Amino acid sequence: MSLLHILGASGSGTSTLGAALARRLACPHVDADTLFWMHDPPFVEQRPREARQALLVQALPANGRWIFSGSATGWCAPVEPFFDLVVFLTLDPSTRMERLRREVERYGARLSGTGDMVQANAAFLKWAQDYETAGPEQRSRVGHEQWLASQAAPVLRLDSSAPLQDLVDAVLSRCRALGVA
């Protein structure tokens, strides 16, 4: 059974790696953002914690096989005991922020001029920029390290500047070594 959680700073590639692993393992992939945020406009209104957790438990059953990507350190406690492996992605902050700035391509006019996502995007980029220096009051390196130290599952740390296939291979190799692949 493979119950994998992949987390890291925004822009570190958790969703990309999660999707690639899910394809390779032929299992479901759930990204935390799809549970955390209401959907239109995206990334503006948070879903209430209890509703998020109910969706999480429904999407990631203990007897299932799945990949869960994204940061959910403050609300994923109901599924934490099921993790076979936690993958923590790091990436140079300037590269990570460049990836996030490319979201303009994904949302187009909504992120430019008078688009409905301009203000939320500016606030998000400021928040994401602070990841390496902020304390545990927001998603931060400090908060992630504290959460990782509390996990029962083994933690695999990867630099996500590596090619995607190398990251997939590293995770699968660790899963095989743990007997969960």
N, C-alpha and C positions, 0 to 999 in steps of 0.2 A: 504494500500500500504506500502511496506517496501523497503526503499531505504537506505541501510546501508553502511557506510564506516568504515573500520577497519584499524587502523594504529598503528605503534609502531616501535621500533628499529628492524633492521635486526636480525632475529633469535628469535623474540618474539612470533611468532606463528600466525601472521596475515593471512597468506595463509591457514594454517590448520584450523583456526576458520572460515574463510570465506567459505571454501569448506564444512565444517560440517554444517554451517548455511544454505547454499544454498541447500544441500541435504535435510535438515529438512523442509525448506520452499518451496522446489520444484521450485526454481527460479535460474536464471543464476548467476554465480560467475565469476568476472573478476579480475585478479590480476594485479596490476600496472606494475610489471616487464614484463609482456607479451606485454605491450604497450610501455614501456620506452626503452627497449633494442631491438636491432636488434638480430637475433637469432643464428647465427653460425659464430664464437664461441660465446656462450652466455655470457652476462654480460661484454662485451668489448666495443661495439659501441652503443652509445645512438642514439635513433631515434630523429630526429629534433622535437622541441617543438610543432610546428604547426601540424605536422603529428600525434604526440601523442594525442594532443587535439582532432583532427578530429576522430581518432579511439575511443577515450574516449566517445565523444558525440554519436557516432554511437552505441557503445556497451552498453551505459547506458542512454537510453532515459528517458526523464522526465515523460512520461506516463507509464513507465515500472515498474517492480519489480525486484530488483537486490541487490547483495552484491558486494561491491568493496573493495578489500583488498590491503594493501601496502601503502607506503608513496608516495603521489603525491602532497605534499603541495605547490610546486612551479608551478604546471601546471594543477590542477584539478578545477580551478575557474569556468569553464563552467558548471560543474555539482554540485558544492557546494550548490547552492540554493535548490536543490532537496533532500538533505540528510534529512532523518527523524531522524536518530540517528548516532552519531559518536562514535565508540568504540576505546578507547586508551588502548593498551596492554603494560604492563611493565613486566620486568623480571629481576631477579638478573643478573648482567653483566657476571659473570663467567658461569652461566648456559646457558645464551644466546650465548656466544662465543663457548661453547662446542657444542651446537646445530649446529652452523655454521661450525665448524671443521668437523662435520660428513658428510658434503657435499662430502667429499672424496669418501664415499660409493656410492653416486649418480653419480659422474663423473669419478670415477676410475682412470685409467692411465692418463687421461687428466690433473689431478691435481698433478701428481707425476713425479719425474725424469725430463724428457725433454718434458713432455706433453704440449700441446698447450695452456693450461689454468693456468700453474704454476705461472707465473708472475702476471697475473690479479688476481688470487686468493690471493696471498700474499698481494697485494695492497688492495684488498677488505677487508681482515681480519684486516689489520691495520686501515683502514677507519672505519670499524664496531666497533672496539675496542674503538675508540675515541668518540663514540656516547654520552656518559655521560659527557664528558669534553669539547667537541668542541662547538664553537659558531654557530650562524645561517648560516654561510657560507657553511655548509655542513649539511646533515641530522644529526640532533642532538636532544637531549632532549630539549635544549633551543629553537631551531627552532620549534619543535613540540608544545611546550607549548605556544609559541607566536601564532602559527597558530590556536591551539585549542581555545585560548582566543578570536579569531576573528570570530568564527563560530556561526551562528544563531541556528543551531541544537543542541539539548542537547548532552552532552558528558558523556559517561559511561566509567569509568576507572576500569580496571580489571588487576589483577596480573595473568599472564598466566602460573604460576607454578601450578595453580589449574587444576584438571582433565578437559579434553576437554568437557565432558558432562556437568560439572558444569558451564563452560564458556558459552556454548550454552544455557543452562537453564537461566543464568543470563541475557543474551542478549534478549532472547525471553520474559522473564518476564518484562524487561524494555520496550520492544516494545508493549506488551499488556497494560502496564500502560499508555503508550503514545497514545494508540489507533491506532497503525500502524501495528499490527500483524494479 
